[in-house]
Every structure is written in structure tokens, then in C-alpha cells.
Amino acid sequence: MGRITEDLIRRNAEHNDCVIFSLEELSLHQQEIERLEHIDKWCRDLKILYLQNNLIGKIENVSKLKKLEYLNLALNNIEKIENLEGCEGLTKLDLTVNFIGELSSVKTLRGNIHLKELFLMGNPCADFDGYRQFVLATLQQLKWLDGKEIERSERIRALQNFAAVEQKIREQEKAYCLKRAKDKEEAQRKLKEEENKSKMERNHTGSDGHWYTDISAPLPPSEDSKGYIQAPETQEGQCKEKKLDDREDDLEFWNKPSLYTPESRLETLRHMEKQRRDQERLSEKKKKVKPPRMLVTEDGRALNVNEPKLDFTLKDDEKRNQIVLDLAVYRYMDTSLIDVDVQPTYVRVMVKGKPFQLVLPAEVKPDSSFAKRSQTTGHLVVCMPKVGEVIIGCQRTSKPVKSMPDSSRGPTSQRSQQMERLEVDPSKRSIPDVANIVQEKKHTPRRVRAEPKIIPSEEEPDFEDNPEVPPLI
């Protein structure tokens, strides 16, 4: 059963920012509503109210809507016009395709002096002889009836013949009321039969939907082994029979002739609700609970998982000595729905609760890693420095290398020893003494003075002085 709730009204008041106390237009059509309630308390400022194609059986709880101008109650189960005297501003009333048989109930609309349009087509009263003349003479404020404009001459004739037309309408109403009473009795009888049938089904059917036999009934004699083997087959056969019976009942329901009455509409609704419940029950049984996604094995080995099914790229940036993950996250998804967890051997990203996990090709530093998101594409970029080298700008410096064994550094040690001997023993140098050259080859001033004689050192017999070489200053 559909009911008018505050949440339902708010969901249909999006054009008013979900505020209902100042709502002027409300549409609640096709909601399977069976009772009209709460609207006169929550929405006092309503001017337009759509309630067509529901199962409302009585007009009620709208008399306090003083500003209501248009009320649409077409395709409902209304049998009488009532409780509209308080709608002082009502100008249009649509009661198309209902079950109004008491045409004299239109007299309750005499107080609605602003009512200009009325729709009663599709009701049993619209088939009465003299229907239009009776309405025109009763409601003299009307300008349109069933979409047809009322002419002045037509109203005058209706007023002249009102007494005779009213007598005919009363006789037809009486005959309709008798017929309607018989229809109600027939509907109640069918309802009782359906209840008895459903009780019998519940007695033979368990809560799990399986069929069970009466425990008082004797079982056919059979061997124990055969009984154990045939029990599941019997149960499956009973389930199949039940499904076939349900299909046959459904076909029988839709194929059998029925009168167009409020009870038949309610019966159809109940049948459809039952089918919906049975379908939901079957779908719940078929649903299997998914086991939690395994991200790490029992031995501690991480697995590659891409449950959100996102595209990604993993690059090894050798220039900066880091691993870069580019994950194609949805552009318009909020960043608060993303959680990044970097571990030394793998990276895990939770996207709306769904895990994305990737094993890394090298060990990284979780503390130095960082994540950022593109403002244009929405992609998530995770930069993870490798372990073993320190990053300084765009350069990298290696850690100090451990000392190698003595056997591997033989040539290097010999070369270093030779260089030390050259620095310690100056007598065996093969290059000229720069200090002596500086002292011997001084820049002479312009004053003429005797040049000192250069005496070659005894220690360097091969030394030759080249006068073309300029002196060192």
C-alpha cells in the first residue's frame, strides 16, 4: 500500500528546494496511494495538486487547502464527490474515469463559487439519461463540462426541465446502488476464497518456500537406501510443480473476465504485489554472498588486484630514481573517496571502497612517497622513491661503497705508492723546479743592472736554459 509520507512529498518538491510548507504545486501521480492524508497539514499553500492514476477511494483531508485552484483525481476509485466545500479557490476539478454513481453528490460543489471546469467523463453517472442537464442546472457557476463549453440556451433548457430530469437521475442512482451492492458481495466472496486458498498453501508450504507433506499421512514403504537417494529428487520435483502451478495461476488470473470495479483494481494491485514479492524472494535466494577480496596471501605475498577496473600505467623514472603510478581515476569523483597506502613492495589505492593493488618492481620508501591528482583529467599520480639512493633535485648521490678485498685493489695501491715517492723524493723529479725558475727568472726593471749568471746545478747536468722562454712572474 502506497502512503503519502513527508519523504515522498520532499522528493517531489525538488523545484522548491525540498521545502514543503511553501509548496504551491505537487505531483503524486502513479504512486499506488490508497488514502489521501497529511497534505492539508503539511502543504497549506498548494495551488495545484496532481493525484491521478492512484487507488484513492475517498476525497478527504483537502478541505483546509484554501488556495487550491486545480485538483486532479482522475483514474482513482472515488465513488462520491464530497469534502471539497473548504476549497474556496477551486476553479478546476478533474474526476475522469472513477466510479462515481451518485450524481446527486455534485450538489456539494455549489459552495465552490469559483469552479469553472468539471470533468466527470468515464464515470458510471456520465451514462445516466439527463446527466448533462442535471449538472448544468445544479452547478450554475460552471463554464465547461467534460471539456465542452456550456451555452446559455443549454443552461436555460436544463433549468426548465430540472424537476423531470432530477426524478430520472434518482431512479437511475437507485438501480446503480443495487447493482453496486451485488458487486461488493461478489468481491467479498472472492476475497474469502482467496484467503482460504492462501491458508491451505501456507499449511503445505514452509517458510523457506519448500513443499512439505502432512506428517500424519503414511509414507510408502521403501528401502532406506532408496529413500535417501530419492528424497532430493522428490523435493526438486515438488519445487518444479509449484513453479508450474504459480504460472498457471498467473495465466488464469489475467485471462478470467472481471468487472471494472474498485475491488477489481485493488485485486489486481494485490496480485502484482504478490508477484513482486515472490520475484524478490527468488532473487535473494539466487544471490550469493561474495567472499572478501584477498589482497595478501597467507604467506604474506601481495597480489595484483584491480576491482574498480581502472586503467593505469607504471613507469620507472631513472632520472629521479623513482617509480610513478598513474591511475585513471574518474574525473568528477570526489577525492575524499580515494585512499592511498604505499608499502615497500606494493601500493594500494581504495577507490570508493574497491581495492586497487599493484606489486612494485623494486623496493620503495613509503615515508618519502607522495600522491597528487590532476585537476584536468582527474588521474591520480603516486611518486615512490626507490630504496638505495638519495634524491637531490634532479641529481642523485650513491651511498659510500664498501671496501673491496686486498686482492682486487693491487694495481691501485701500487699506483698510489709511486705517486707518493714522486712527492717525497725531490731528487728524482724529471720536471723543472718551478720555485727555482721563479727565483732565477725575475722580471728586471728598466734600470740597467748586471744580469746574474745562471749556473746549472750539479744535481741536474742535463738542464739547459732556453732564452726564448719568458720568465715566470
SEDREN-608346 format. One record per residue (C-alpha): x, y, z; residue in one letter; residue number from 0. Coordinates in steps of 0.5 Angstrom, whole numbers, plus 500, padded with zeros to 3 digits. Layout:
// residues N
+-----+-----+-----+------+-----+
!   X !   Y !   Z ! code ! pos !
+-----+-----+-----+------+-----+
!   X !   Y !   Z !    A ! NUM !
...
+-----+-----+-----+------+-----+
//
This chain:
// residues 473
+-----+-----+-----+------+-----+
!   X !   Y !   Z ! code ! pos !
+-----+-----+-----+------+-----+
! 500 ! 500 ! 500 !    M !   0 !
! 503 ! 507 ! 498 !    G !   1 !
! 502 ! 512 ! 503 !    R !   2 !
! 503 ! 520 ! 503 !    I !   3 !
! 510 ! 521 ! 507 !    T !   4 !
! 514 ! 527 ! 509 !    E !   5 !
! 520 ! 524 ! 505 !    D !   6 !
! 515 ! 523 ! 499 !    L !   7 !
! 513 ! 530 ! 499 !    I !   8 !
! 520 ! 533 ! 499 !    R !   9 !
! 523 ! 528 ! 494 !    R !  10 !
! 517 ! 531 ! 489 !    N !  11 !
! 519 ! 538 ! 491 !    A !  12 !
! 526 ! 539 ! 488 !    E !  13 !
! 523 ! 545 ! 485 !    H !  14 !
! 522 ! 548 ! 491 !    N !  15 !
! 529 ! 546 ! 494 !    D !  16 !
! 525 ! 541 ! 498 !    C !  17 !
! 521 ! 546 ! 502 !    V !  18 !
! 514 ! 543 ! 503 !    I !  19 !
! 511 ! 549 ! 508 !    F !  20 !
! 511 ! 554 ! 502 !    S !  21 !
! 510 ! 549 ! 496 !    L !  22 !
! 505 ! 551 ! 491 !    E !  23 !
! 505 ! 545 ! 486 !    E !  24 !
! 505 ! 538 ! 488 !    L !  25 !
! 505 ! 532 ! 483 !    S !  26 !
! 504 ! 525 ! 487 !    L !  27 !
! 501 ! 521 ! 481 !    H !  28 !
! 503 ! 514 ! 480 !    Q !  29 !
! 505 ! 512 ! 487 !    Q !  30 !
! 499 ! 507 ! 489 !    E !  31 !
! 497 ! 511 ! 494 !    I !  32 !
! 490 ! 509 ! 497 !    E !  33 !
! 489 ! 514 ! 502 !    R !  34 !
! 489 ! 522 ! 502 !    L !  35 !
! 492 ! 524 ! 508 !    E !  36 !
! 497 ! 530 ! 511 !    H !  37 !
! 497 ! 534 ! 505 !    I !  38 !
! 492 ! 539 ! 509 !    D !  39 !
! 497 ! 540 ! 515 !    K !  40 !
! 504 ! 540 ! 511 !    W !  41 !
! 502 ! 544 ! 505 !    C !  42 !
! 497 ! 549 ! 506 !    R !  43 !
! 500 ! 554 ! 500 !    D !  44 !
! 498 ! 549 ! 495 !    L !  45 !
! 495 ! 551 ! 489 !    K !  46 !
! 496 ! 545 ! 484 !    I !  47 !
! 495 ! 538 ! 486 !    L !  48 !
! 496 ! 532 ! 482 !    Y !  49 !
! 494 ! 525 ! 484 !    L !  50 !
! 492 ! 522 ! 478 !    Q !  51 !
! 493 ! 514 ! 477 !    N !  52 !
! 493 ! 512 ! 484 !    N !  53 !
! 488 ! 508 ! 488 !    L !  54 !
! 485 ! 513 ! 493 !    I !  55 !
! 478 ! 511 ! 495 !    G !  56 !
! 475 ! 518 ! 498 !    K !  57 !
! 476 ! 525 ! 498 !    I !  58 !
! 479 ! 527 ! 505 !    E !  59 !
! 484 ! 532 ! 508 !    N !  60 !
! 484 ! 537 ! 503 !    V !  61 !
! 478 ! 542 ! 506 !    S !  62 !
! 484 ! 546 ! 509 !    K !  63 !
! 487 ! 548 ! 502 !    L !  64 !
! 484 ! 555 ! 502 !    K !  65 !
! 489 ! 557 ! 496 !    K !  66 !
! 488 ! 550 ! 492 !    L !  67 !
! 486 ! 552 ! 485 !    E !  68 !
! 487 ! 546 ! 481 !    Y !  69 !
! 485 ! 538 ! 484 !    L !  70 !
! 487 ! 532 ! 479 !    N !  71 !
! 484 ! 526 ! 482 !    L !  72 !
! 483 ! 522 ! 475 !    A !  73 !
! 484 ! 515 ! 475 !    L !  74 !
! 482 ! 513 ! 482 !    N !  75 !
! 477 ! 509 ! 486 !    N !  76 !
! 473 ! 515 ! 488 !    I !  77 !
! 465 ! 514 ! 489 !    E !  78 !
! 462 ! 520 ! 491 !    K !  79 !
! 464 ! 528 ! 491 !    I !  80 !
! 465 ! 530 ! 498 !    E !  81 !
! 469 ! 534 ! 503 !    N !  82 !
! 471 ! 540 ! 498 !    L !  83 !
! 467 ! 545 ! 501 !    E !  84 !
! 473 ! 549 ! 504 !    G !  85 !
! 477 ! 549 ! 498 !    C !  86 !
! 475 ! 556 ! 497 !    E !  87 !
! 479 ! 558 ! 491 !    G !  88 !
! 478 ! 552 ! 487 !    L !  89 !
! 477 ! 553 ! 479 !    T !  90 !
! 478 ! 546 ! 476 !    K !  91 !
! 476 ! 539 ! 478 !    L !  92 !
! 478 ! 533 ! 474 !    D !  93 !
! 475 ! 527 ! 476 !    L !  94 !
! 475 ! 523 ! 470 !    T !  95 !
! 475 ! 515 ! 470 !    V !  96 !
! 473 ! 514 ! 477 !    N !  97 !
! 467 ! 510 ! 480 !    F !  98 !
! 462 ! 516 ! 482 !    I !  99 !
! 455 ! 513 ! 481 !    G ! 100 !
! 452 ! 518 ! 486 !    E ! 101 !
! 451 ! 524 ! 481 !    L ! 102 !
! 447 ! 528 ! 486 !    S ! 103 !
! 453 ! 529 ! 490 !    S ! 104 !
! 455 ! 534 ! 485 !    V ! 105 !
! 451 ! 539 ! 490 !    K ! 106 !
! 456 ! 539 ! 495 !    T ! 107 !
! 460 ! 544 ! 490 !    L ! 108 !
! 455 ! 549 ! 490 !    R ! 109 !
! 459 ! 553 ! 495 !    G ! 110 !
! 465 ! 553 ! 491 !    N ! 111 !
! 463 ! 559 ! 487 !    I ! 112 !
! 470 ! 560 ! 483 !    H ! 113 !
! 469 ! 553 ! 480 !    L ! 114 !
! 469 ! 554 ! 472 !    K ! 115 !
! 471 ! 547 ! 470 !    E ! 116 !
! 469 ! 540 ! 472 !    L ! 117 !
! 471 ! 533 ! 469 !    F ! 118 !
! 466 ! 527 ! 470 !    L ! 119 !
! 467 ! 523 ! 464 !    M ! 120 !
! 469 ! 516 ! 465 !    G ! 121 !
! 464 ! 515 ! 471 !    N ! 122 !
! 458 ! 511 ! 471 !    P ! 123 !
! 454 ! 517 ! 473 !    C ! 124 !
! 456 ! 520 ! 466 !    A ! 125 !
! 452 ! 515 ! 463 !    D ! 126 !
! 445 ! 517 ! 466 !    F ! 127 !
! 440 ! 520 ! 462 !    D ! 128 !
! 440 ! 527 ! 463 !    G ! 129 !
! 447 ! 527 ! 466 !    Y ! 130 !
! 449 ! 534 ! 463 !    R ! 131 !
! 442 ! 537 ! 464 !    Q ! 132 !
! 443 ! 536 ! 471 !    F ! 133 !
! 450 ! 538 ! 472 !    V ! 134 !
! 448 ! 545 ! 469 !    L ! 135 !
! 442 ! 546 ! 473 !    A ! 136 !
! 446 ! 544 ! 479 !    T ! 137 !
! 452 ! 548 ! 478 !    L ! 138 !
! 450 ! 554 ! 475 !    Q ! 139 !
! 458 ! 557 ! 476 !    Q ! 140 !
! 461 ! 552 ! 471 !    L ! 141 !
! 463 ! 555 ! 464 !    K ! 142 !
! 466 ! 548 ! 462 !    W ! 143 !
! 463 ! 541 ! 463 !    L ! 144 !
! 468 ! 535 ! 460 !    D ! 145 !
! 472 ! 540 ! 456 !    G ! 146 !
! 465 ! 543 ! 453 !    K ! 147 !
! 463 ! 550 ! 454 !    E ! 148 !
! 457 ! 551 ! 457 !    I ! 149 !
! 452 ! 555 ! 453 !    E ! 150 !
! 447 ! 560 ! 456 !    R ! 151 !
! 441 ! 557 ! 452 !    S ! 152 !
! 443 ! 550 ! 454 !    E ! 153 !
! 443 ! 552 ! 461 !    R ! 154 !
! 436 ! 555 ! 461 !    I ! 155 !
! 433 ! 549 ! 458 !    R ! 156 !
! 436 ! 545 ! 463 !    A ! 157 !
! 433 ! 549 ! 469 !    L ! 158 !
! 427 ! 549 ! 466 !    Q ! 159 !
! 427 ! 541 ! 466 !    N ! 160 !
! 430 ! 540 ! 472 !    F ! 161 !
! 425 ! 537 ! 476 !    A ! 162 !
! 423 ! 532 ! 471 !    A ! 163 !
! 431 ! 531 ! 470 !    V ! 164 !
! 432 ! 530 ! 477 !    E ! 165 !
! 427 ! 525 ! 478 !    Q ! 166 !
! 430 ! 521 ! 473 !    K ! 167 !
! 437 ! 521 ! 476 !    I ! 168 !
! 434 ! 519 ! 483 !    R ! 169 !
! 431 ! 513 ! 479 !    E ! 170 !
! 438 ! 511 ! 476 !    Q ! 171 !
! 442 ! 512 ! 482 !    E ! 172 !
! 438 ! 507 ! 486 !    K ! 173 !
! 439 ! 502 ! 481 !    A ! 174 !
! 446 ! 503 ! 480 !    Y ! 175 !
! 447 ! 503 ! 488 !    C ! 176 !
! 443 ! 496 ! 488 !    L ! 177 !
! 448 ! 493 ! 483 !    K ! 178 !
! 454 ! 496 ! 486 !    R ! 179 !
! 452 ! 493 ! 493 !    A ! 180 !
! 452 ! 486 ! 489 !    K ! 181 !
! 458 ! 487 ! 486 !    D ! 182 !
! 461 ! 489 ! 493 !    K ! 183 !
! 458 ! 482 ! 496 !    E ! 184 !
! 461 ! 478 ! 490 !    E ! 185 !
! 468 ! 482 ! 491 !    A ! 186 !
! 468 ! 480 ! 499 !    Q ! 187 !
! 466 ! 472 ! 497 !    R ! 188 !
! 472 ! 472 ! 492 !    K ! 189 !
! 477 ! 475 ! 497 !    L ! 190 !
! 475 ! 470 ! 503 !    K ! 191 !
! 476 ! 464 ! 498 !    E ! 192 !
! 483 ! 467 ! 496 !    E ! 193 !
! 484 ! 468 ! 504 !    E ! 194 !
! 482 ! 460 ! 505 !    N ! 195 !
! 487 ! 458 ! 499 !    K ! 196 !
! 493 ! 462 ! 501 !    S ! 197 !
! 492 ! 459 ! 508 !    K ! 198 !
! 492 ! 452 ! 505 !    M ! 199 !
! 498 ! 454 ! 501 !    E ! 200 !
! 502 ! 456 ! 508 !    R ! 201 !
! 500 ! 450 ! 511 !    N ! 202 !
! 503 ! 446 ! 506 !    H ! 203 !
! 509 ! 451 ! 505 !    T ! 204 !
! 514 ! 452 ! 510 !    G ! 205 !
! 517 ! 459 ! 511 !    S ! 206 !
! 523 ! 457 ! 506 !    D ! 207 !
! 518 ! 456 ! 500 !    G ! 208 !
! 519 ! 448 ! 500 !    H ! 209 !
! 513 ! 444 ! 500 !    W ! 210 !
! 512 ! 439 ! 506 !    Y ! 211 !
! 507 ! 433 ! 507 !    T ! 212 !
! 503 ! 432 ! 512 !    D ! 213 !
! 506 ! 428 ! 518 !    I ! 214 !
! 500 ! 424 ! 519 !    S ! 215 !
! 500 ! 421 ! 512 !    A ! 216 !
! 503 ! 415 ! 512 !    P ! 217 !
! 510 ! 414 ! 508 !    L ! 218 !
! 510 ! 409 ! 502 !    P ! 219 !
! 515 ! 403 ! 504 !    P ! 220 !
! 521 ! 403 ! 501 !    S ! 221 !
! 529 ! 401 ! 503 !    E ! 222 !
! 533 ! 406 ! 507 !    D ! 223 !
! 538 ! 407 ! 501 !    S ! 224 !
! 533 ! 408 ! 496 !    K ! 225 !
! 529 ! 413 ! 501 !    G ! 226 !
! 536 ! 417 ! 502 !    Y ! 227 !
! 537 ! 417 ! 494 !    I ! 228 !
! 530 ! 419 ! 492 !    Q ! 229 !
! 529 ! 425 ! 497 !    A ! 230 !
! 533 ! 431 ! 494 !    P ! 231 !
! 529 ! 429 ! 487 !    E ! 232 !
! 523 ! 429 ! 490 !    T ! 233 !
! 524 ! 436 ! 493 !    Q ! 234 !
! 526 ! 438 ! 487 !    E ! 235 !
! 520 ! 435 ! 483 !    G ! 236 !
! 516 ! 439 ! 488 !    Q ! 237 !
! 519 ! 445 ! 487 !    C ! 238 !
! 518 ! 445 ! 480 !    K ! 239 !
! 511 ! 443 ! 481 !    E ! 240 !
! 510 ! 449 ! 485 !    K ! 241 !
! 513 ! 454 ! 480 !    K ! 242 !
! 508 ! 451 ! 474 !    L ! 243 !
! 502 ! 452 ! 479 !    D ! 244 !
! 504 ! 459 ! 480 !    D ! 245 !
! 505 ! 460 ! 473 !    R ! 246 !
! 498 ! 457 ! 471 !    E ! 247 !
! 495 ! 461 ! 477 !    D ! 248 !
! 498 ! 468 ! 474 !    D ! 249 !
! 495 ! 466 ! 467 !    L ! 250 !
! 489 ! 464 ! 470 !    E ! 251 !
! 488 ! 471 ! 474 !    F ! 252 !
! 490 ! 475 ! 468 !    W ! 253 !
! 485 ! 471 ! 463 !    N ! 254 !
! 479 ! 471 ! 467 !    K ! 255 !
! 474 ! 476 ! 466 !    P ! 256 !
! 473 ! 481 ! 471 !    S ! 257 !
! 468 ! 487 ! 472 !    L ! 258 !
! 471 ! 494 ! 473 !    Y ! 259 !
! 470 ! 496 ! 480 !    T ! 260 !
! 475 ! 499 ! 485 !    P ! 261 !
! 475 ! 492 ! 488 !    E ! 262 !
! 478 ! 489 ! 482 !    S ! 263 !
! 483 ! 495 ! 481 !    R ! 264 !
! 485 ! 493 ! 489 !    L ! 265 !
! 485 ! 486 ! 487 !    E ! 266 !
! 490 ! 487 ! 481 !    T ! 267 !
! 495 ! 491 ! 485 !    L ! 268 !
! 495 ! 486 ! 491 !    R ! 269 !
! 496 ! 480 ! 485 !    H ! 270 !
! 502 ! 485 ! 482 !    M ! 271 !
! 505 ! 486 ! 489 !    E ! 272 !
! 505 ! 478 ! 491 !    K ! 273 !
! 509 ! 477 ! 484 !    Q ! 274 !
! 514 ! 482 ! 486 !    R ! 275 !
! 515 ! 479 ! 493 !    R ! 276 !
! 516 ! 472 ! 490 !    D ! 277 !
! 521 ! 475 ! 485 !    Q ! 278 !
! 525 ! 479 ! 490 !    E ! 279 !
! 525 ! 472 ! 495 !    R ! 280 !
! 527 ! 468 ! 489 !    L ! 281 !
! 533 ! 473 ! 487 !    S ! 282 !
! 535 ! 474 ! 494 !    E ! 283 !
! 536 ! 466 ! 494 !    K ! 284 !
! 540 ! 466 ! 488 !    K ! 285 !
! 544 ! 472 ! 491 !    K ! 286 !
! 551 ! 469 ! 493 !    K ! 287 !
! 555 ! 473 ! 498 !    V ! 288 !
! 561 ! 475 ! 495 !    K ! 289 !
! 568 ! 473 ! 499 !    P ! 290 !
! 572 ! 479 ! 501 !    P ! 291 !
! 577 ! 480 ! 496 !    R ! 292 !
! 584 ! 477 ! 498 !    M ! 293 !
! 590 ! 482 ! 498 !    L ! 294 !
! 595 ! 479 ! 501 !    V ! 295 !
! 596 ! 471 ! 501 !    T ! 296 !
! 597 ! 467 ! 508 !    E ! 297 !
! 605 ! 467 ! 507 !    D ! 298 !
! 605 ! 475 ! 506 !    G ! 299 !
! 605 ! 475 ! 499 !    R ! 300 !
! 602 ! 481 ! 496 !    A ! 301 !
! 597 ! 480 ! 490 !    L ! 302 !
! 595 ! 485 ! 484 !    N ! 303 !
! 588 ! 487 ! 484 !    V ! 304 !
! 584 ! 492 ! 480 !    N ! 305 !
! 577 ! 491 ! 483 !    E ! 306 !
! 575 ! 498 ! 481 !    P ! 307 !
! 577 ! 496 ! 473 !    K ! 308 !
! 581 ! 503 ! 472 !    L ! 309 !
! 587 ! 504 ! 467 !    D ! 310 !
! 594 ! 505 ! 470 !    F ! 311 !
! 601 ! 506 ! 468 !    T ! 312 !
! 607 ! 504 ! 472 !    L ! 313 !
! 614 ! 508 ! 470 !    K ! 314 !
! 621 ! 507 ! 473 !    D ! 315 !
! 624 ! 514 ! 473 !    D ! 316 !
! 631 ! 513 ! 472 !    E ! 317 !
! 633 ! 520 ! 472 !    K ! 318 !
! 630 ! 522 ! 479 !    R ! 319 !
! 630 ! 514 ! 481 !    N ! 320 !
! 623 ! 513 ! 483 !    Q ! 321 !
! 617 ! 509 ! 481 !    I ! 322 !
! 611 ! 513 ! 478 !    V ! 323 !
! 604 ! 510 ! 478 !    L ! 324 !
! 599 ! 514 ! 474 !    D ! 325 !
! 592 ! 511 ! 476 !    L ! 326 !
! 586 ! 514 ! 471 !    A ! 327 !
! 581 ! 516 ! 477 !    V ! 328 !
! 574 ! 518 ! 475 !    Y ! 329 !
! 575 ! 526 ! 473 !    R ! 330 !
! 569 ! 528 ! 477 !    Y ! 331 !
! 570 ! 523 ! 483 !    M ! 332 !
! 571 ! 527 ! 490 !    D ! 333 !
! 578 ! 526 ! 493 !    T ! 334 !
! 575 ! 524 ! 499 !    S ! 335 !
! 573 ! 517 ! 496 !    L ! 336 !
! 580 ! 516 ! 495 !    I ! 337 !
! 585 ! 513 ! 500 !    D ! 338 !
! 593 ! 511 ! 498 !    V ! 339 !
! 597 ! 507 ! 502 !    D ! 340 !
! 604 ! 506 ! 500 !    V ! 341 !
! 608 ! 500 ! 503 !    Q ! 342 !
! 616 ! 498 ! 501 !    P ! 343 !
! 614 ! 493 ! 496 !    T ! 344 !
! 607 ! 495 ! 494 !    Y ! 345 !
! 602 ! 500 ! 493 !    V ! 346 !
! 594 ! 500 ! 495 !    R ! 347 !
! 589 ! 505 ! 493 !    V ! 348 !
! 582 ! 505 ! 495 !    M ! 349 !
! 577 ! 508 ! 490 !    V ! 350 !
! 570 ! 508 ! 493 !    K ! 351 !
! 572 ! 502 ! 498 !    G ! 352 !
! 574 ! 498 ! 492 !    K ! 353 !
! 582 ! 496 ! 492 !    P ! 354 !
! 587 ! 497 ! 487 !    F ! 355 !
! 593 ! 494 ! 489 !    Q ! 356 !
! 600 ! 493 ! 485 !    L ! 357 !
! 606 ! 490 ! 487 !    V ! 358 !
! 612 ! 494 ! 485 !    L ! 359 !
! 618 ! 492 ! 481 !    P ! 360 !
! 623 ! 495 ! 487 !    A ! 361 !
! 623 ! 497 ! 494 !    E ! 362 !
! 621 ! 504 ! 495 !    V ! 363 !
! 621 ! 509 ! 501 !    K ! 364 !
! 614 ! 510 ! 504 !    P ! 365 !
! 615 ! 516 ! 508 !    D ! 366 !
! 618 ! 520 ! 502 !    S ! 367 !
! 613 ! 518 ! 497 !    S ! 368 !
! 607 ! 523 ! 496 !    F ! 369 !
! 601 ! 523 ! 492 !    A ! 370 !
! 597 ! 528 ! 487 !    K ! 371 !
! 591 ! 529 ! 483 !    R ! 372 !
! 591 ! 532 ! 476 !    S ! 373 !
! 586 ! 538 ! 476 !    Q ! 374 !
! 584 ! 537 ! 469 !    T ! 375 !
! 584 ! 529 ! 468 !    T ! 376 !
! 583 ! 527 ! 475 !    G ! 377 !
! 588 ! 522 ! 475 !    H ! 378 !
! 592 ! 520 ! 481 !    L ! 379 !
! 599 ! 520 ! 481 !    V ! 380 !
! 603 ! 517 ! 486 !    V ! 381 !
! 611 ! 518 ! 486 !    C ! 382 !
! 615 ! 513 ! 490 !    M ! 383 !
! 623 ! 514 ! 491 !    P ! 384 !
! 627 ! 508 ! 491 !    K ! 385 !
! 631 ! 505 ! 497 !    V ! 386 !
! 639 ! 506 ! 496 !    G ! 387 !
! 640 ! 513 ! 493 !    E ! 388 !
! 638 ! 520 ! 496 !    V ! 389 !
! 635 ! 524 ! 491 !    I ! 390 !
! 637 ! 532 ! 491 !    I ! 391 !
! 634 ! 536 ! 486 !    G ! 392 !
! 635 ! 532 ! 479 !    C ! 393 !
! 642 ! 529 ! 481 !    Q ! 394 !
! 643 ! 523 ! 486 !    R ! 395 !
! 649 ! 521 ! 490 !    T ! 396 !
! 650 ! 514 ! 492 !    S ! 397 !
! 652 ! 511 ! 498 !    K ! 398 !
! 659 ! 510 ! 500 !    P ! 399 !
! 662 ! 504 ! 497 !    V ! 400 !
! 664 ! 498 ! 502 !    K ! 401 !
! 672 ! 497 ! 502 !    S ! 402 !
! 674 ! 491 ! 497 !    M ! 403 !
! 679 ! 486 ! 499 !    P ! 404 !
! 686 ! 487 ! 498 !    D ! 405 !
! 687 ! 482 ! 492 !    S ! 406 !
! 682 ! 487 ! 488 !    S ! 407 !
! 686 ! 493 ! 489 !    R ! 408 !
! 693 ! 491 ! 488 !    G ! 409 !
! 694 ! 496 ! 482 !    P ! 410 !
! 691 ! 502 ! 485 !    T ! 411 !
! 695 ! 501 ! 491 !    S ! 412 !
! 702 ! 501 ! 487 !    Q ! 413 !
! 700 ! 507 ! 483 !    R ! 414 !
! 699 ! 511 ! 490 !    S ! 415 !
! 705 ! 509 ! 492 !    Q ! 416 !
! 709 ! 511 ! 486 !    Q ! 417 !
! 706 ! 518 ! 487 !    M ! 418 !
! 708 ! 518 ! 494 !    E ! 419 !
! 715 ! 517 ! 492 !    R ! 420 !
! 715 ! 523 ! 487 !    L ! 421 !
! 712 ! 528 ! 492 !    E ! 422 !
! 717 ! 525 ! 498 !    V ! 423 !
! 724 ! 525 ! 494 !    D ! 424 !
! 725 ! 531 ! 490 !    P ! 425 !
! 732 ! 529 ! 487 !    S ! 426 !
! 729 ! 524 ! 482 !    K ! 427 !
! 724 ! 529 ! 479 !    R ! 428 !
! 724 ! 530 ! 472 !    S ! 429 !
! 721 ! 536 ! 471 !    I ! 430 !
! 724 ! 543 ! 473 !    P ! 431 !
! 724 ! 546 ! 480 !    D ! 432 !
! 718 ! 552 ! 479 !    V ! 433 !
! 721 ! 555 ! 485 !    A ! 434 !
! 728 ! 556 ! 483 !    N ! 435 !
! 725 ! 558 ! 476 !    I ! 436 !
! 721 ! 564 ! 479 !    V ! 437 !
! 727 ! 566 ! 483 !    Q ! 438 !
! 732 ! 566 ! 477 !    E ! 439 !
! 728 ! 569 ! 472 !    K ! 440 !
! 725 ! 575 ! 475 !    K ! 441 !
! 723 ! 581 ! 472 !    H ! 442 !
! 728 ! 586 ! 471 !    T ! 443 !
! 726 ! 593 ! 472 !    P ! 444 !
! 728 ! 598 ! 467 !    R ! 445 !
! 734 ! 600 ! 470 !    R ! 446 !
! 740 ! 597 ! 468 !    V ! 447 !
! 744 ! 592 ! 472 !    R ! 448 !
! 748 ! 586 ! 472 !    A ! 449 !
! 745 ! 580 ! 470 !    E ! 450 !
! 746 ! 574 ! 475 !    P ! 451 !
! 750 ! 569 ! 472 !    K ! 452 !
! 746 ! 562 ! 471 !    I ! 453 !
! 750 ! 557 ! 474 !    I ! 454 !
! 747 ! 550 ! 472 !    P ! 455 !
! 746 ! 546 ! 478 !    S ! 456 !
! 751 ! 540 ! 479 !    E ! 457 !
! 745 ! 536 ! 481 !    E ! 458 !
! 742 ! 537 ! 474 !    E ! 459 !
! 747 ! 536 ! 469 !    P ! 460 !
! 742 ! 536 ! 463 !    D ! 461 !
! 739 ! 542 ! 465 !    F ! 462 !
! 739 ! 547 ! 459 !    E ! 463 !
! 737 ! 555 ! 460 !    D ! 464 !
! 733 ! 557 ! 454 !    N ! 465 !
! 733 ! 565 ! 453 !    P ! 466 !
! 727 ! 565 ! 449 !    E ! 467 !
! 722 ! 562 ! 454 !    V ! 468 !
! 719 ! 568 ! 458 !    P ! 469 !
! 721 ! 568 ! 465 !    P ! 470 !
! 715 ! 566 ! 470 !    L ! 471 !
! 712 ! 572 ! 474 !    I ! 472 !
+-----+-----+-----+------+-----+
//
